[in-house]
Amino acid sequence: MDRDRPRRVGVPEVILGEGKTVDHLLEILRHVHRSGMGALVSRPTGAQRRALARAARDGLPSRELASGRLLRLEGPLGVSYRAGVVAVVTAGTSDVPLAEEARAILEELGIKVVWANDVGVAGLHRLLRALRRLERAGPEVYLVFAGREGALPTVVAGMVHAPVVGIPTSVGYGRGGQGEAALNAMLQSCAPLAVVNIDAAVPAALFAAQRFARPAPSGRRTGRRGP
């Protein structure tokens, strides 16, 4: 296990559940728990969630976040963050499950989240009202989720005075469906916009969180000690 990750790069341990057997995931989490640390599990399967619920009764404490799309192994995450605000914005209600992943991670790290849902380009009048409300909270980063034609992040990036991260979602069908058109559109943005992969809510949340990470106690972020 990379126990030095929180100190080195300012993000907590996140374990991908997808692709692991239940036994492998339990073994990893027991190892983390014995070390006195906590962790996040992304994309847990139904079998993994059920196994963790049983294991919680046997001394491996965990809970579900974002309607089960994340699991939280209880214990310190080993990262300290200053106070800050992130705006999470969705183009449509179909983007909400992924946006909830990002929201849950940020809130677990103690970062305040302000939220606007269903404000895509099909109704720009809704976006203008939402941005006025969000800006009053002073967000330092905007995470903007959009599927289909993926236009919303570019629009937001042209209107706010803070970095914007576009997260293309696998919403849409036909040619360019499943997030492909949204990804390509965001990569062609004429406004300053950072873009992550399709459905990459977890990397987007961690990227935003790094803005608020306090320096490691040693003042260094490398994993090496000594010369």
C-alpha positions as CSV (number, residue, x, y, z in Angstrom):
1,M,0.0,0.0,0.0
2,D,1.2,3.5,-0.8
3,R,0.8,4.9,2.7
4,D,2.8,8.0,1.8
5,R,0.4,9.2,-0.9
6,P,-1.6,11.7,1.3
7,R,1.6,13.4,2.5
8,R,3.3,13.3,-0.9
9,V,0.5,14.5,-3.2
10,G,-2.3,15.8,-0.9
11,V,-5.0,13.2,-1.8
12,P,-6.4,10.3,0.2
13,E,-6.1,6.7,-0.6
14,V,-8.8,5.7,-3.1
15,I,-9.2,2.0,-4.0
16,L,-10.9,0.9,-7.1
17,G,-13.5,-1.8,-6.3
18,E,-14.3,-2.7,-9.9
19,G,-12.3,-5.7,-11.1
20,K,-11.3,-6.9,-7.6
21,T,-12.8,-10.0,-6.0
22,V,-14.6,-9.5,-2.7
23,D,-11.8,-11.3,-0.9
24,H,-9.1,-9.1,-2.4
25,L,-11.0,-5.9,-1.5
26,L,-11.6,-7.1,2.1
27,E,-7.9,-8.1,2.5
28,I,-6.8,-4.6,1.3
29,L,-9.2,-2.8,3.5
30,R,-8.3,-4.9,6.6
31,H,-4.7,-4.0,5.9
32,V,-5.5,-0.3,5.7
33,H,-7.7,-0.5,8.9
34,R,-4.9,-2.2,10.9
35,S,-2.6,0.6,9.9
36,G,-4.9,3.0,11.6
37,M,-6.0,4.8,8.4
38,G,-9.2,5.2,6.5
39,A,-9.8,5.0,2.7
40,L,-12.4,5.5,0.0
41,V,-13.5,2.8,-2.4
42,S,-14.8,3.8,-5.8
43,R,-17.1,1.8,-8.1
44,P,-17.8,-1.0,-5.6
45,T,-19.9,-3.9,-6.9
46,G,-23.1,-5.0,-5.3
47,A,-21.3,-8.1,-3.9
48,Q,-18.6,-5.9,-2.4
49,R,-21.1,-3.6,-0.8
50,R,-22.9,-6.5,0.8
51,A,-19.6,-8.0,2.0
52,L,-18.5,-4.7,3.6
53,A,-21.9,-4.4,5.3
54,R,-21.3,-7.8,6.9
55,A,-17.7,-7.0,7.7
56,A,-18.8,-3.8,9.5
57,R,-20.5,-5.9,12.1
58,D,-17.2,-7.8,12.6
59,G,-15.1,-4.7,13.3
60,L,-14.3,-3.3,9.8
61,P,-16.3,-0.1,9.9
62,S,-17.5,1.4,6.6
63,R,-20.4,3.2,5.2
64,E,-21.9,4.0,1.8
65,L,-21.7,7.3,0.1
66,A,-23.4,8.7,-3.0
67,S,-26.1,6.1,-3.0
68,G,-23.6,3.3,-2.9
69,R,-21.3,4.5,-5.7
70,L,-18.6,5.0,-3.1
71,L,-17.6,3.3,0.2
72,R,-15.9,5.0,3.1
73,L,-13.6,2.9,5.3
74,E,-13.7,4.8,8.6
75,G,-10.5,6.3,9.9
76,P,-8.3,9.3,9.2
77,L,-7.6,10.0,5.5
78,G,-4.2,11.5,6.4
79,V,-4.8,14.8,4.5
80,S,-5.4,18.3,5.9
81,Y,-7.3,20.9,3.9
82,R,-7.9,24.6,4.4
83,A,-11.4,25.9,4.2
84,G,-12.6,26.2,0.7
85,V,-15.6,26.0,-1.6
86,V,-16.1,24.0,-4.8
87,A,-19.2,24.5,-7.1
88,V,-20.6,21.3,-8.6
89,V,-22.8,21.9,-11.6
90,T,-24.8,19.5,-13.7
91,A,-26.3,20.0,-17.2
92,G,-29.1,17.5,-16.5
93,T,-30.6,15.3,-13.8
94,S,-29.1,12.3,-15.6
95,D,-25.6,13.6,-14.7
96,V,-26.4,13.8,-10.9
97,P,-25.2,10.3,-9.9
98,L,-21.7,11.1,-11.1
99,A,-21.8,14.6,-9.6
100,E,-22.8,13.1,-6.3
101,E,-19.6,11.0,-6.3
102,A,-17.5,14.2,-6.5
103,R,-19.7,15.9,-4.0
104,A,-19.3,13.1,-1.5
105,I,-15.5,12.9,-1.8
106,L,-15.2,16.7,-1.3
107,E,-17.5,16.8,1.7
108,E,-15.6,13.8,3.3
109,L,-12.5,15.9,3.0
110,G,-14.1,18.9,4.7
111,I,-14.5,21.0,1.6
112,K,-17.7,22.9,1.2
113,V,-19.8,22.1,-1.9
114,V,-22.3,24.4,-3.5
115,W,-24.6,22.8,-6.0
116,A,-26.7,23.6,-9.1
117,N,-28.5,20.9,-11.0
118,D,-30.2,20.8,-14.4
119,V,-28.9,24.0,-15.8
120,G,-27.7,22.9,-19.2
121,V,-27.7,24.8,-22.4
122,A,-31.3,23.8,-23.2
123,G,-32.3,26.4,-20.7
124,L,-29.6,29.0,-20.3
125,H,-31.9,31.3,-18.3
126,R,-31.6,28.7,-15.5
127,L,-27.8,28.7,-15.7
128,L,-27.5,32.5,-15.3
129,R,-29.6,32.5,-12.2
130,A,-27.6,29.5,-10.8
131,L,-24.2,31.2,-11.5
132,R,-25.3,34.3,-9.7
133,R,-26.2,32.2,-6.6
134,L,-23.1,30.1,-6.8
135,E,-20.7,33.1,-7.1
136,R,-22.0,34.5,-3.9
137,A,-20.4,31.5,-2.1
138,G,-17.0,32.3,-3.6
139,P,-16.1,28.9,-5.2
140,E,-12.4,28.5,-6.1
141,V,-13.1,25.6,-8.6
142,Y,-16.1,24.6,-10.7
143,L,-16.8,21.0,-11.5
144,V,-19.2,20.9,-14.5
145,F,-20.8,17.6,-15.6
146,A,-22.5,17.3,-19.0
147,G,-23.3,14.5,-21.4
148,R,-24.8,14.6,-24.9
149,E,-23.2,17.6,-26.7
150,G,-21.1,18.6,-23.7
151,A,-21.5,22.3,-24.1
152,L,-22.1,23.4,-20.6
153,P,-18.5,23.4,-19.2
154,T,-17.4,25.7,-22.1
155,V,-20.2,28.1,-21.3
156,V,-19.4,28.2,-17.6
157,A,-15.7,28.6,-18.3
158,G,-16.5,31.7,-20.3
159,M,-18.5,33.3,-17.5
160,V,-16.7,32.7,-14.1
161,H,-13.5,33.9,-12.6
162,A,-12.3,30.5,-11.3
163,P,-10.8,27.3,-12.9
164,V,-13.4,25.0,-14.5
165,V,-13.1,21.3,-14.9
166,G,-15.3,19.6,-17.4
167,I,-16.5,16.1,-16.7
168,P,-18.1,14.4,-19.8
169,T,-20.7,11.9,-18.7
170,S,-21.9,8.8,-20.6
171,V,-25.3,10.3,-21.1
172,G,-26.5,10.3,-24.7
173,Y,-27.0,7.8,-27.5
174,G,-26.5,7.3,-31.2
175,R,-23.5,8.7,-33.0
176,G,-21.1,10.2,-30.4
177,G,-23.1,8.7,-27.6
178,Q,-21.9,7.4,-24.2
179,G,-19.9,10.5,-23.6
180,E,-17.8,10.5,-26.8
181,A,-19.3,13.7,-28.3
182,A,-19.2,15.4,-24.9
183,L,-15.5,14.6,-24.4
184,N,-14.6,15.8,-27.9
185,A,-16.5,19.0,-27.5
186,M,-14.9,19.9,-24.2
187,L,-11.4,19.2,-25.6
188,Q,-12.2,21.8,-28.4
189,S,-13.3,24.4,-25.9
190,C,-12.5,28.0,-26.8
191,A,-12.7,29.0,-23.2
192,P,-10.0,28.0,-20.6
193,L,-11.2,24.6,-19.5
194,A,-9.5,21.5,-18.0
195,V,-11.1,18.2,-19.0
196,V,-11.0,14.7,-17.4
197,N,-12.1,11.4,-18.9
198,I,-15.6,10.2,-19.4
199,D,-17.4,9.6,-16.1
200,A,-14.2,10.5,-14.2
201,A,-15.9,12.1,-11.2
202,V,-13.3,10.8,-8.7
203,P,-10.2,12.2,-10.4
204,A,-12.1,15.5,-10.9
205,A,-12.9,15.7,-7.2
206,L,-9.3,14.9,-6.2
207,F,-7.9,17.4,-8.6
208,A,-10.2,20.1,-7.1
209,A,-9.2,19.0,-3.6
210,Q,-5.5,19.5,-4.2
211,R,-6.1,23.2,-4.5
212,F,-7.0,23.2,-0.8
213,A,-4.4,20.7,0.5
214,R,-2.2,22.0,3.3
215,P,1.5,21.4,2.8
216,A,3.0,18.2,4.3
217,P,4.5,18.8,7.8
218,S,8.0,18.3,6.3
219,G,7.3,20.9,3.7
220,R,8.2,18.3,1.0
221,R,5.9,16.3,-1.2
222,T,8.3,13.5,-2.3
223,G,8.0,10.0,-1.0
224,R,11.8,9.7,-0.5
225,R,13.5,10.4,2.8
226,G,17.1,11.4,2.9
227,P,19.4,11.9,-0.1
